[in-house]
Amino acid sequence: MGIYVSKEEVINQKNIAEKLKENFFMSGITPRVFIQTFGCQQNESDSEKLYGLALLCGYQRAESEKEADLIIVNTCAIREHAELKTLSITGGFKKLKEEKPGMLIMFCGCMAQQDHIRKKLYASYPYIDAVFGTDMNYRLPEIVQKCLDSPKRLSFVNDSPHNDFGIIAEDTPVERLSKYKAWVSVMYGCDNYCTYCVVPYVRGRERSRSSEEIFKEVKQLISDGYKDITLLGQNVNSYKGEYTFPGLLKEISKFDGDFVLRFITSHPKDASKELVDVMASSDKIAKHFHLPVQSGNNEVLRRMNRRYTREKYLETAYYIKEKLPGVSLTTDIICGFPGETESQFEDTVSLIREVGFDMIFTFVFSPRPGTAAAKLEDQIPHEEKVRRFAYLSEVQNEIAIKLNRDYVGKNLRVLSEGETGRTGSNKIVSFDKPCPEGEFVNVRIISARAYGLDGEVI
């Protein structure tokens, strides 16, 4: 379980928010907030909480950064490309600040936890008013108030060298950006320390929300009409509440209501047969399993500190496909991990063919400061990484189109997102006509592509 923010502190933040709202009202001001979000589903969820807190302070959502009085940049540090893109966009906010000096610009999320990024911000981005870390979101009212009271740049970052930062704040408002899809965090942080990954250093150690709080949030979402609910965690199988994660999933699947229940992400070393059996036991649990393999070679997996073998992964994948007919099995692959030989790369190719993934998310290895893999010798040339990336994409396209063709002629239940929708197995379906968002519709599949299906609404 995690360390919780005290109820007194939560109330204190709400009191600060109410005072801010009152001051804005008395001044005849209706300030607007815009949050630029980069990265994973957890960041999207965090941004919804930041929006909720900002609205509590009296802000309204802005449609763009140009309309905003408060810009929050919620960042991702998984790959260098994401960091460079974030810094470039943040650099563009300088002109907005010059045009509107009273604007507040804040920088938060995973990049804010990194010392080298903060040094760069302090040296080259003087117009940023506040930097705050991944476990400081609940303090947004206080951060806004202090920025308005002082011209000095503020920093709210817990940079413990042992990565033992990380707390859980309940009873904070959430502004859902969708009326039918919702994220529900079940745990935060990671204790796995894969050698290429920065997550434990920027998200802290694992901590789990109480099952009671999770149940309460999910029941409220169902009551509010949400149809697609995703349980979030860096490794949901590490959940350590009053239930195991399979137990938690099973209990939620018993709730009344017409909804689809998803989860992300699972670590292969912890993906149990019990979890698969629970998925098979309920029609409410989506038949989609994202199981990141990263490499198909045992030596590369060892150097990645993944703590499973190719053989163990294949055993799990076979069990998933056996117990969940029609399951969509997806994965992540890293191309060009340091020292990866051509033969080791071919092991990854053969695993992809053997499993037959519905989709793979392929990434070129990006050395992350502070991780063990960044210090490894025999870094692969960028051109070779790109070649391997392109080849994997070709292989996967062949597999995906073959799998998707099996859906042609079938009738599927699809959750509409307007002109497209998503099946329980996470397949994207393009409709022949728009449908109301957030409604389940029946669709007959008429054609298939590598990354989606085309269908006629019945």
C-alpha positions as CSV (number, residue, x, y, z in Angstrom):
1,M,0.0,0.0,0.0
2,G,1.1,3.6,-0.4
3,I,1.5,6.6,1.8
4,Y,-1.6,8.8,1.6
5,V,-1.8,12.5,1.7
6,S,-3.6,13.4,4.9
7,K,-7.3,14.5,4.8
8,E,-6.2,17.7,6.4
9,E,-3.8,18.5,3.6
10,V,-6.4,17.7,0.9
11,I,-8.8,20.0,2.7
12,N,-6.1,22.7,2.9
13,Q,-5.6,22.5,-0.9
14,K,-9.4,22.8,-1.5
15,N,-9.5,25.8,0.8
16,I,-6.7,27.5,-1.1
17,A,-8.6,26.7,-4.3
18,E,-11.8,28.2,-3.0
19,K,-9.9,31.4,-2.0
20,L,-8.4,31.7,-5.5
21,K,-11.8,31.2,-7.1
22,E,-13.3,33.9,-4.8
23,N,-10.4,36.3,-5.7
24,F,-10.9,35.8,-9.4
25,F,-14.6,36.4,-9.1
26,M,-14.2,39.6,-7.0
27,S,-11.7,40.8,-9.6
28,G,-14.2,40.1,-12.5
29,I,-11.7,37.7,-14.0
30,T,-12.5,34.3,-15.6
31,P,-9.0,32.8,-16.2
32,R,-8.5,29.9,-18.5
33,V,-6.2,26.9,-18.3
34,F,-4.6,24.8,-21.1
35,I,-2.7,21.5,-20.4
36,Q,-0.3,20.2,-23.0
37,T,0.0,16.5,-22.3
38,F,2.8,14.2,-23.6
39,G,3.3,10.5,-23.1
40,C,1.4,7.6,-21.7
41,Q,-2.1,6.9,-20.4
42,Q,-1.0,7.7,-16.9
43,N,0.0,11.2,-18.0
44,E,-3.4,11.6,-19.6
45,S,-5.0,10.6,-16.3
46,D,-2.8,13.0,-14.4
47,S,-3.8,15.8,-16.7
48,E,-7.5,15.2,-16.0
49,K,-6.7,15.5,-12.3
50,L,-4.8,18.7,-12.9
51,Y,-7.7,20.1,-14.9
52,G,-10.0,19.2,-12.1
53,L,-7.9,21.1,-9.6
54,A,-7.5,24.1,-11.9
55,L,-11.3,24.3,-12.3
56,L,-11.7,24.1,-8.6
57,C,-9.4,27.2,-8.4
58,G,-11.8,29.1,-10.7
59,Y,-10.2,28.4,-14.1
60,Q,-12.1,27.4,-17.2
61,R,-10.7,25.1,-19.8
62,A,-9.1,26.9,-22.8
63,E,-9.3,25.4,-26.3
64,S,-5.7,26.3,-27.1
65,E,-2.6,27.7,-25.4
66,K,-3.3,31.1,-27.0
67,E,-6.5,31.5,-25.0
68,A,-4.8,30.5,-21.7
69,D,-3.8,32.4,-18.6
70,L,-2.3,29.2,-17.2
71,I,-0.4,26.7,-19.3
72,I,0.7,23.4,-17.7
73,V,3.1,21.2,-19.7
74,N,2.8,17.6,-18.5
75,T,5.8,15.8,-19.8
76,C,7.2,12.3,-20.7
77,A,10.8,11.2,-20.3
78,I,10.6,7.7,-21.8
79,R,12.5,8.6,-25.0
80,E,14.8,11.4,-26.1
81,H,12.5,12.3,-29.0
82,A,9.7,13.0,-26.6
83,E,11.9,15.2,-24.5
84,L,13.2,17.2,-27.5
85,K,9.6,17.7,-28.8
86,T,8.5,18.9,-25.4
87,L,11.3,21.4,-25.0
88,S,10.7,22.7,-28.5
89,I,7.0,23.3,-27.8
90,T,7.7,24.8,-24.4
91,G,10.2,27.1,-26.1
92,G,7.3,28.4,-28.3
93,F,5.5,29.6,-25.2
94,K,8.1,32.3,-24.6
95,K,6.4,34.5,-27.2
96,L,3.0,34.0,-25.5
97,K,4.5,35.0,-22.2
98,E,5.9,38.2,-23.8
99,E,2.5,39.1,-25.2
100,K,0.7,38.3,-21.9
101,P,3.1,38.9,-19.0
102,G,0.6,37.8,-16.4
103,M,0.3,34.3,-17.9
104,L,1.6,31.5,-15.7
105,I,3.6,28.7,-17.3
106,M,4.3,25.5,-15.4
107,F,6.3,22.4,-16.2
108,C,5.5,19.1,-14.6
109,G,5.5,15.3,-15.1
110,C,8.4,12.9,-15.6
111,M,10.8,15.3,-17.2
112,A,10.5,17.6,-14.2
113,Q,11.8,14.8,-12.0
114,Q,15.1,14.7,-13.9
115,D,18.0,16.9,-12.6
116,H,19.5,17.5,-16.0
117,I,16.2,18.7,-17.4
118,R,15.6,21.1,-14.4
119,K,19.1,22.6,-14.9
120,K,18.3,23.2,-18.6
121,L,15.0,24.8,-17.7
122,Y,16.6,27.1,-15.1
123,A,19.3,28.1,-17.5
124,S,17.3,28.5,-20.8
125,Y,13.6,28.9,-19.9
126,P,13.4,31.8,-17.5
127,Y,9.8,32.4,-18.3
128,I,8.6,29.2,-16.7
129,D,7.0,30.1,-13.4
130,A,7.0,26.7,-11.6
131,V,8.4,23.2,-12.0
132,F,6.7,20.4,-10.0
133,G,7.3,16.7,-9.8
134,T,5.0,13.7,-10.4
135,D,3.8,13.4,-6.8
136,M,3.1,17.1,-6.4
137,N,0.0,17.4,-8.7
138,Y,-2.4,17.5,-5.7
139,R,-0.7,20.7,-4.6
140,L,-1.6,22.7,-7.7
141,P,-3.8,25.2,-5.8
142,E,-0.9,26.0,-3.5
143,I,1.5,26.3,-6.5
144,V,-0.8,28.6,-8.4
145,Q,-1.3,30.8,-5.3
146,K,2.5,31.0,-4.6
147,C,3.2,31.9,-8.3
148,L,0.6,34.7,-8.2
149,D,2.1,36.0,-4.9
150,S,5.7,35.9,-6.0
151,P,7.7,36.7,-9.1
152,K,10.3,34.1,-8.2
153,R,10.5,30.8,-10.0
154,L,9.3,28.0,-7.8
155,S,10.3,24.3,-7.7
156,F,8.3,21.6,-6.1
157,V,10.2,18.3,-6.7
158,N,11.0,15.4,-4.4
159,D,14.3,14.2,-5.8
160,S,15.1,11.5,-3.2
161,P,18.3,9.6,-4.4
162,H,16.6,6.4,-3.3
163,N,13.5,7.0,-5.5
164,D,11.4,6.5,-2.3
165,F,9.2,9.5,-3.1
166,G,5.6,9.0,-4.1
167,I,2.4,9.4,-2.3
168,I,-1.3,8.9,-3.0
169,A,-3.8,11.7,-2.9
170,E,-7.5,10.7,-2.8
171,D,-10.6,12.9,-3.0
172,T,-9.1,15.3,-5.5
173,P,-11.4,16.5,-8.4
174,V,-11.1,15.0,-11.8
175,E,-12.2,16.7,-15.1
176,R,-12.8,13.7,-17.4
177,L,-12.0,14.7,-21.0
178,S,-14.3,12.0,-22.3
179,K,-17.9,11.3,-21.4
180,Y,-17.7,7.6,-21.9
181,K,-14.0,6.5,-21.5
182,A,-12.2,6.8,-18.2
183,W,-8.9,6.0,-16.6
184,V,-8.7,4.6,-13.1
185,S,-5.2,4.4,-11.5
186,V,-4.8,1.3,-9.3
187,M,-1.1,1.8,-8.5
188,Y,1.8,4.1,-9.2
189,G,5.5,3.7,-9.7
190,C,7.7,0.8,-10.5
191,D,10.2,-1.5,-8.7
192,N,11.4,-3.5,-11.7
193,Y,14.4,-1.3,-12.8
194,C,14.6,-2.6,-16.4
195,T,18.1,-1.3,-17.4
196,Y,16.7,0.9,-20.3
197,C,13.8,2.5,-18.4
198,V,13.6,5.7,-16.5
199,V,10.2,5.1,-14.9
200,P,11.4,4.1,-11.4
201,Y,13.5,7.2,-11.2
202,V,10.7,9.6,-12.2
203,R,7.6,7.9,-10.9
204,G,9.1,6.5,-7.6
205,R,8.6,3.2,-5.9
206,E,5.5,1.1,-6.3
207,R,2.5,2.0,-4.2
208,S,-1.1,0.8,-4.5
209,R,-4.4,2.5,-3.9
210,S,-6.8,0.8,-1.5
211,S,-9.3,-1.5,-3.2
212,E,-12.2,0.4,-1.5
213,E,-11.2,3.7,-3.2
214,I,-10.9,2.0,-6.5
215,F,-14.3,0.3,-6.2
216,K,-15.8,3.6,-5.2
217,E,-14.4,5.4,-8.2
218,V,-15.4,2.7,-10.7
219,K,-19.0,2.5,-9.3
220,Q,-19.3,6.2,-9.7
221,L,-18.1,6.1,-13.3
222,I,-20.6,3.3,-14.1
223,S,-23.4,5.4,-12.5
224,D,-22.3,8.4,-14.6
225,G,-22.7,6.3,-17.8
226,Y,-19.1,5.5,-18.6
227,K,-18.8,2.6,-21.0
228,D,-15.0,2.0,-21.3
229,I,-13.0,1.9,-18.0
230,T,-9.3,1.2,-18.0
231,L,-7.4,0.3,-14.9
232,L,-3.9,1.9,-15.0
233,G,-0.5,1.1,-13.5
234,Q,3.1,0.9,-14.6
235,N,2.7,-2.8,-13.8
236,V,-0.8,-3.6,-12.7
237,N,0.2,-7.2,-11.7
238,S,2.2,-5.7,-8.9
239,Y,-0.9,-4.3,-7.3
240,K,-0.8,-4.9,-3.5
241,G,-4.1,-3.8,-2.1
242,E,-6.7,-5.8,-0.2
243,Y,-6.9,-8.0,-3.3
244,T,-4.4,-9.3,-5.8
245,F,-4.8,-7.7,-9.2
246,P,-6.7,-10.7,-10.6
247,G,-9.0,-10.6,-7.6
248,L,-9.5,-6.8,-8.0
249,L,-10.4,-7.3,-11.7
250,K,-12.8,-10.1,-10.9
251,E,-14.6,-8.1,-8.2
252,I,-15.0,-5.1,-10.6
253,S,-16.3,-7.3,-13.4
254,K,-19.2,-8.3,-11.1
255,F,-20.5,-4.7,-10.9
256,D,-23.8,-4.1,-12.5
257,G,-23.9,-2.0,-15.7
258,D,-23.1,-2.2,-19.4
259,F,-19.4,-1.4,-19.6
260,V,-16.1,-2.8,-20.9
261,L,-13.2,-3.2,-18.4
262,R,-9.6,-2.9,-19.6
263,F,-6.2,-2.8,-18.0
264,I,-2.7,-1.7,-18.8
265,T,0.2,-2.6,-18.4
266,S,1.3,-6.1,-17.5
267,H,4.8,-7.3,-17.0
268,P,5.4,-10.8,-18.4
269,K,7.2,-12.0,-15.3
270,D,4.0,-11.3,-13.3
271,A,1.3,-12.2,-15.8
272,S,-0.3,-15.1,-14.1
273,K,-2.6,-17.9,-15.3
274,E,-5.0,-16.7,-12.7
275,L,-5.3,-13.3,-14.4
276,V,-6.0,-15.0,-17.8
277,D,-8.6,-17.2,-16.2
278,V,-10.3,-14.2,-14.6
279,M,-10.4,-12.5,-18.1
280,A,-12.0,-15.7,-19.5
281,S,-14.7,-15.8,-16.8
282,S,-16.3,-12.4,-17.7
283,D,-17.8,-10.9,-20.8
284,K,-17.2,-7.5,-19.3
285,I,-13.4,-7.8,-19.4
286,A,-12.0,-6.8,-22.8
287,K,-10.3,-9.6,-24.6
288,H,-7.2,-7.6,-25.2
289,F,-3.8,-8.3,-23.5
290,H,-0.9,-5.9,-23.9
291,L,2.2,-7.9,-22.9
292,P,5.5,-6.1,-23.6
293,V,8.2,-8.5,-24.6
294,Q,10.9,-6.0,-25.7
295,S,13.2,-8.7,-27.2
296,G,13.0,-12.3,-28.3
297,N,16.5,-13.2,-27.3
298,N,17.4,-14.5,-23.8
299,E,20.7,-12.7,-23.5
300,V,19.2,-9.4,-24.5
301,L,16.4,-9.9,-22.0
302,R,19.0,-10.7,-19.3
303,R,20.8,-7.4,-20.0
304,M,17.5,-5.6,-20.0
305,N,16.9,-7.1,-16.5
306,R,13.4,-8.3,-17.7
307,R,13.6,-11.4,-15.4
308,Y,11.8,-13.8,-17.8
309,T,13.0,-15.9,-20.8
310,R,11.8,-16.2,-24.3
311,E,10.4,-19.7,-23.4
312,K,8.5,-18.3,-20.4
313,Y,7.0,-15.5,-22.5
314,L,5.9,-17.9,-25.2
315,E,4.3,-20.2,-22.5
316,T,2.3,-17.2,-21.2
317,A,1.3,-16.1,-24.8
318,Y,0.1,-19.6,-25.7
319,Y,-1.9,-19.8,-22.5
320,I,-3.6,-16.4,-23.3
321,K,-4.5,-17.5,-26.8
322,E,-5.8,-20.9,-25.6
323,K,-8.0,-19.5,-22.9
324,L,-9.2,-16.4,-24.7
325,P,-10.3,-17.3,-28.2
326,G,-10.2,-14.2,-30.4
327,V,-8.0,-12.3,-28.0
328,S,-6.0,-9.3,-29.4
329,L,-2.4,-9.8,-28.1
330,T,-0.2,-6.8,-28.5
331,T,3.4,-6.0,-27.4
332,D,6.3,-3.5,-27.3
333,I,9.7,-4.1,-29.0
334,I,12.9,-2.2,-28.6
335,C,15.1,-2.1,-31.7
336,G,18.8,-1.8,-31.3
337,F,19.4,-2.4,-27.6
338,P,23.2,-2.0,-26.9
339,G,25.1,-5.1,-28.1
340,E,22.1,-6.6,-29.9
341,T,23.6,-8.7,-32.7
342,E,21.9,-9.5,-36.0
343,S,21.3,-13.0,-34.8
344,Q,19.7,-11.7,-31.6
345,F,17.5,-9.4,-33.6
346,E,16.4,-12.3,-35.8
347,D,15.3,-14.1,-32.5
348,T,12.9,-11.1,-32.0
349,V,11.6,-11.5,-35.6
350,S,11.0,-15.2,-35.1
351,L,9.2,-14.6,-31.8
352,I,6.9,-12.1,-33.5
353,R,6.1,-14.6,-36.2
354,E,5.6,-17.4,-33.8
355,V,3.2,-15.5,-31.5
356,G,1.3,-13.7,-34.2
357,F,0.7,-10.3,-32.5
358,D,-2.3,-8.2,-33.5
359,M,-0.1,-5.1,-33.1
360,I,3.4,-4.3,-32.0
361,F,4.6,-0.9,-30.8
362,T,8.2,-0.7,-31.9
363,F,10.7,1.8,-30.5
364,V,14.2,2.6,-31.5
365,F,16.4,2.3,-28.3
366,S,16.9,5.7,-26.7
367,P,19.6,5.9,-24.0
368,R,18.1,7.5,-20.9
369,P,20.4,9.5,-18.5
370,G,20.8,7.7,-15.2
371,T,19.8,4.2,-16.5
372,A,22.2,1.3,-16.6
373,A,21.7,0.7,-20.4
374,A,22.9,4.2,-21.2
375,K,26.3,3.2,-19.9
376,L,26.6,0.0,-21.8
377,E,29.2,-0.4,-24.5
378,D,28.6,-1.4,-28.1
379,Q,25.8,1.1,-28.8
380,I,24.1,0.3,-32.1
381,P,24.4,2.9,-34.9
382,H,21.2,4.9,-35.4
383,E,21.0,3.8,-39.1
384,E,21.0,0.2,-38.0
385,K,18.3,0.8,-35.4
386,V,16.1,2.4,-38.1
387,R,16.7,-0.5,-40.5
388,R,15.6,-3.0,-37.9
389,F,12.6,-0.8,-37.0
390,A,11.5,-0.7,-40.7
391,Y,11.9,-4.5,-41.1
392,L,9.9,-5.3,-38.0
393,S,7.1,-3.0,-39.3
394,E,7.0,-4.9,-42.6
395,V,6.8,-8.2,-40.8
396,Q,4.1,-7.0,-38.4
397,N,2.0,-5.6,-41.3
398,E,1.9,-9.0,-43.0
399,I,0.8,-10.7,-39.7
400,A,-1.8,-8.0,-38.8
401,I,-3.5,-8.0,-42.2
402,K,-3.8,-11.8,-42.1
403,L,-5.3,-11.7,-38.6
404,N,-7.7,-8.9,-39.4
405,R,-9.0,-10.6,-42.5
406,D,-10.5,-13.3,-40.3
407,Y,-12.9,-10.6,-39.0
408,V,-14.4,-9.9,-42.5
409,G,-18.1,-11.0,-42.6
410,K,-18.4,-11.1,-38.8
411,N,-20.7,-9.0,-36.7
412,L,-19.0,-7.2,-33.9
413,R,-20.1,-5.1,-30.9
414,V,-18.3,-1.8,-31.1
415,L,-18.1,1.2,-28.8
416,S,-18.6,4.2,-31.0
417,E,-16.2,7.2,-31.0
418,G,-18.1,8.9,-33.8
419,E,-16.9,7.9,-37.2
420,T,-14.8,5.1,-35.8
421,G,-15.1,2.8,-32.8
422,R,-13.3,0.2,-30.7
423,T,-14.1,-3.5,-30.2
424,G,-13.7,-5.3,-26.9
425,S,-10.5,-6.7,-28.3
426,N,-9.3,-3.2,-29.0
427,K,-9.6,-3.3,-32.8
428,I,-10.3,0.1,-34.5
429,V,-13.3,0.0,-36.8
430,S,-14.1,2.7,-39.3
431,F,-17.9,3.1,-39.8
432,D,-19.8,3.6,-43.1
433,K,-21.7,6.4,-41.2
434,P,-21.2,8.4,-38.0
435,C,-22.8,7.0,-34.8
436,P,-23.5,8.6,-31.5
437,E,-20.3,8.7,-29.3
438,G,-20.3,6.5,-26.3
439,E,-22.9,4.1,-27.6
440,F,-22.4,0.4,-28.3
441,V,-23.3,-0.4,-32.0
442,N,-23.4,-3.6,-34.0
443,V,-21.2,-3.6,-37.1
444,R,-20.6,-6.0,-39.9
445,I,-17.0,-6.1,-41.0
446,I,-16.6,-5.7,-44.8
447,S,-12.8,-5.2,-45.2
448,A,-9.6,-5.3,-43.3
449,R,-6.4,-3.3,-43.1
450,A,-3.1,-3.9,-41.1
451,Y,-4.2,-1.5,-38.4
452,G,-7.9,-1.5,-38.5
453,L,-11.2,-2.8,-39.9
454,D,-14.0,-1.3,-42.0
455,G,-17.6,-2.0,-41.2
456,E,-21.2,-1.3,-42.0
457,V,-23.4,-0.3,-39.1
458,I,-26.3,-2.8,-38.8
